[in-house]
Amino acid sequence: MTEQRQEQHCRLRRLGLQHKKHGEGEYPATGLLIAGQGLEGHFKGGGERQVSLMSGACADAITPEHKGFCVRRFFANLILDGVDFERLEAGMTLRLGDCLLQLTQVGKECFDDCPVASVGDPCPLRRGCAFARIERGGEIAAGMEGTIS
């Protein structure tokens, strides 16, 4: 018997964008999600990873002392509070205001040469992030409420 997916409520803590890969991050209060593309102004768009998501708990666990490669290589477009990322699956839907996002990947693989992964230490990003495709775009703002089901 398939377990029914339970809706989770969330709050958008922060938006983030970079104009170029590995560039300085900007954290605007509002943004525009563009269907089939991603977050307006972010260097990356299209494909199955149009936006990157991170749990608030994961964001809190990553400190300047964290030595993993992901701290320097991963950049979250949307940080969400109130979501148990362990319960997320690809195919689930995130609704933020009028926007509709479909999760395409939950979690990420570690880099083989990462100093954290190479010694077997836990990395918060392994299950604390996800990627999504924008099905229906619109305005988003930090502090807005949403649901994932």
Secondary structure, 3 states (H helix, E strand, C coil): CCCCCCCEEEEEEEECEECCCCCCEECCCEEEEECCCEECCCCCCCCCCCEEEEEHHHHHHCCCCCCCHHHHHCCCCEEEECCCHHHCCCCCEEEECCEEEEEEEECCCCCCCCCCHHHCCCCCHHHHEEEEEEEECEEEECCCEEEEC
